[in-house]
């Protein structure tokens, strides 16, 4: 899955084709996205600038979700 993220994800997705990508959505169970139930690659996402260059800091999706949930409940 990490190979389908960011700029290189666009390139790889085009190689696979829309039909293949849409078909895979119907065949793979997503599971519940709850804290501590994220795949490891979602804990170390590399954010990119608009020009496709990587940013220095990694993104931890579960942490962002946790902060978002706390912010929305206040």
N, C-alpha and C positions, 0 to 999 in steps of 0.2 A: 503494500500500500504506500509506503513512503515514496516510491518511484512515481506516484501519480500526484504529487504535491508540488505547488509553486511552478516556476517557469519550466523546469525539466518535466513536470507533470503534464503540461500542455503538449510538449513534444511527444512524450510516451503515449498519452491518450490518443493523439492523432494517429500514431502507428497502430494502436489497437483497433480503432474505429468505433463509431457511435453504437453500432449494432451490438458489438461485443460488450461494451461498457454497460449499456442498458440491460442486456440479458443477464449480466452478472448481478445487477441490483435485485433481480427477482429470485435469484438462487441462493443468496448468502444471507443468513440470519444476522441481524445486527447486534442483538443482545441489548441489555439495558446499559446505557451510558451513565453510570453512577460513579461517584468517587471510588477510587481503587479498582474500578472495572474498566479502565482505559488501557488500550494496548500500549506497550512501551514506546512505540514510535510517536504516539501522541503526547508523550511526556517530554520529548526532546525535539520539538518542531523548530526548524530554522526559518525565521521570518525573513522575508525579502523586501527590499526597497522596490519602488516602481520600476526601476531600470533592471531588475533581476539580480542585483548584487545582494549577497547575504548580509543580514545585520549581525552584530556582534553577540547579542544575547539570545539564548534559546527560549522558546515559549513552552510552558507547561500547561496544557489545556485543562486538566482537572483543577489546578490552582485557580485558573481564570474563572472556571465555572463556579467554584466554591465562593470566590469573591463576589461574583455576579449575583449569586443567590442571596448572600448576606446583604448586599447593597439593595436589592429589590424588596427585601422584607423590612427594611428600616423605614 
